[in-house]
Amino acid sequence: MISVAIAGAAGRMGRLLVRNVVEDRELELAQAFDIREVGKDAGELAGVGKTGVLISDNIDGLNADVLIDFTVAEASVENIRVANDKGVKLVVGTTGFSEKQLNEIEEIIKVPAVISPNFSVGVNLFWKTLEFLTPYLLEWDVEIAEIHHRFKKDAPSGTALKAANLIKTILEERGIERELKLERSGMNPRGNEIGVFGIRGGDVVGEHTVFFFGNGERIEITHRAGSRQAFTSGAIRAVKWISDVSEPGIYSMDDVLGF
C-alpha cells in the first residue's frame, strides 16, 4: 500500500485526487494539506465519505510515501522543499513557475519526483505528435492557442508553453531561430516567432491547439480535456510509477508512460 499526501486538497483538482486515492486499492490517503477548509475531513469534502484525514495547513508534519502537489507556484516550491527534507517522493502538477523557481526546484530535488505541467495521457501524446511533425514543417508558421476556465491564474498555460518550447528547441537544433510571442496588438506584423495565446472563460477544463501554416494548407493538432479526470488519472499513474523508483531526480510523464 502506497501512502499518499495531497497538497491543495481543498481545490477542484485536490478533491478529485482525494476521491481517486480513496477509491484505489493500491493507495492510502495519509494526509491532506491546504490553507482552506482546515480541520474538515478530506473525504467528506471530496464527496467520498469520512476518511479520518483532516485537512491541515501545516505541511511541516508531512509523513507519507508520496506527496501530490497541485497548488500554486510559490506554495509548491516550499512544499517541494519540505518533501525533500523528509525524503518524501513527489508528483507535482503545479504550473506557472518562473524560471527562477524552476532553477530553485532543480537545486532542491534530492528525491525521485515526477514534475509535469500536464498529467493527461492524451496531452503527452499531443506533445509527442508535435515532436514528430515539427522536423517536417521547418519553414511553416506556428501559432498556439489555449482555452481554460475563467478561474485559471496563469497564462499562457504550462501545457501551451511546453508545446511552444518543444517546437522552438527542435527548430533551433536545425539552425532556425524563433522567438516566443505572448501577445500581439496594433501595427505588429508577423516575424520569426511562435505565437502563444491564452483565452479564459466559463468552465472550460482545457483545450490546446497548435496550428502549422504552410502555403495553401495548414495542419491543426488539438487536445481537448472533457473533465479533470484526464489529469487525475495520469497523476495517480505517476504516483504508482514513482513509488518504485529509487534514483533521485526529476522525471517526466515520458518516463511514466515509457516513451
NORMOFEN-V754945 format. One record per backbone hydrogen bond with DSSP energy under -0.5 kcal/mol. NH is the residue of the N-H (numbers start at 1). CO is the residue of the C=O. Records with the same first field share a line. If there is no record, write none. Layout:
NH: CO ; CO
This chain:
2: 26
3: 1
4: 28
5: 66
6: 31
7: 68
8: 33
9: 6 ; 33
11: 8
15: 11
16: 12
17: 13
18: 14
19: 15
20: 16
21: 17
22: 18
23: 19
24: 20 ; 21
25: 23
27: 24
28: 2
30: 4 ; 28
31: 4
32: 54
33: 6
34: 56
39: 55
40: 37
42: 53
45: 41
46: 42
47: 43 ; 44
48: 43
49: 43
54: 52
55: 40
56: 32
59: 57
61: 58
62: 59
65: 3
66: 3
67: 89
68: 5 ; 66
69: 67 ; 91
70: 7 ; 68
76: 72
77: 73
78: 74
79: 75
80: 76
81: 77
82: 78
83: 79
84: 80
85: 81
86: 82
87: 83 ; 84
88: 83
89: 65
90: 112
91: 67
92: 114
93: 69 ; 91
94: 69
102: 98
103: 99
104: 100
105: 101
106: 102
107: 103
108: 104
109: 105
113: 249
114: 90
115: 113 ; 251
116: 92
124: 120
125: 121
126: 122
127: 123
128: 124
129: 125
130: 126
131: 127
132: 128
133: 129
134: 130
135: 131
136: 133
137: 134
140: 137
141: 213
142: 193
143: 211
144: 195
145: 209
146: 197
147: 207
148: 199
149: 204
150: 202
152: 149
161: 157
162: 158
163: 159
164: 160
165: 161
166: 162
167: 163
168: 164
169: 165
170: 166
171: 167
172: 168
173: 169
174: 170 ; 171
175: 172
176: 171
177: 175
179: 192
181: 194
182: 180
188: 186
193: 191
194: 179
195: 142
196: 181
197: 144
199: 146
201: 148
204: 201
206: 225
207: 147
208: 223
209: 145
210: 221
211: 143 ; 209
212: 210 ; 219
213: 141 ; 211
214: 212 ; 217
216: 214
217: 214
219: 212
221: 210
222: 220
223: 208
225: 206
226: 224
230: 227
231: 228
232: 228
233: 229
234: 230
235: 231
236: 232
237: 233
238: 234
239: 235
240: 236
241: 237
242: 238
243: 239
244: 241
245: 242
248: 246
249: 111
251: 113 ; 249
255: 252
256: 252
257: 253
258: 254 ; 255
259: 254
